[in-house]
Amino acid sequence: MYTLKGTVAGRDGGWMHMTLRHPYEDHSLRFDQHARPYRAVDVLRLESLLRQLVDEGKPHLLGDPEWVGRAVACLTGGRNSWLTQRALRRAATEAMATAGPGTL
């Protein structure tokens, strides 16, 4: 399955296009350890979480695998109707609150 940002899921994994630093440092983040395919809405929620972490000055939390696991678990599943920027921000905020402060 494909989205505007990359492959969501497939037998060989997938990728997401990311800009890691500003400006012009674009990379493809490859992943292949997923037990199941993720829906496009799950990827949009993850993108919103990444954006919110950067906006709040907390990207270091991505280095805490337990925190990431708790946050991502909150982002998957659920309905995908009424998918708006507001709903994505709310999902990211809830995931961050549920995951807690992290250990880093």
N, C-alpha and C positions, 0 to 999 in steps of 0.2 A: 504494500500500500504506500502511496506517496502523498505528501503534502507539499505546500509551497516551499517549505524549509528542508525537505529531504525525505528519506525513506523512513516510515514509521516502524515497519516490521517486515520481516522476511525470514526465510530459513537461514540465511547467512548473516543476520543481524541488520543493522541499519545505521543511519547517520543523521546528524543535525548540523546545520551550518550555523557557526557562531562567530561573533566578533569578540575576541578576548580582551583586547585593549583598544583604546581609542588613540589615534585613528588607524584604520586600514590594516589591522592584523586579523584577517579572517582565517578561520580554520574549520575543518570538518571534524566533529566529535563522533567517533565511531563507537558503536556498542554492539555486543554480541552475547551478553550473558543473561538475557531475559528469558524467563521460563515460558512466557506467553507473549503473543503480539499485543501491542497497545493500540488503542483507538486514537484517531487524530485528535479528539478532544483531550485525551490524556496528555498528548504532546503539547497542545496549546496551553494546558494548565501548567505543565513543567516550564514552558517558556515564560509564562507569567511569574512563576516562582523565582526563576533565575533573574528576571528583570527586577523583581521586588527586592531580592537579596542585594543586588548591586545598588539599587536606589537607596537602600537603607544602610549601605556600608557594611554589609555582613556576608560578602562572598566567601570569607574564610570558613563559614559553616559547611561549605561543599567539601571540605577536607575531612569532615567527621562522618565516616560511613554509616554509623548508627543513626545520626541525626538525619542524614539524607534518606535512609531507609524508612524512618518514621514519617518524614515529610512526604515522600513519594507515595507511600501507602495511603495517605490521606487524599492524594490527587486522583487516584484511579477509581474507576467505577462511577456509580451515580448517573444521573440523567445528563444528556447532552443537548436538551432542548433549551432555548433561550440563551444560547451561548453568546454573551456580550462581554465587552471589556470589564464592565462592572462585576459580572459573575466570575470572570477569570481572576480579577484582583481579590474578590472575596474568598475564592478557593485557595489562593496563595496565602492570604492572611490566616485563614483557618489552618492550613497545613503548617505554617510557621509556628502558630500558637500550640498546636498539638505536638509538634516535634520538640518543643521546649527550647531552652537557651543554648544547648549544645555544650560540648566539653572543650572546645578550642577557644 
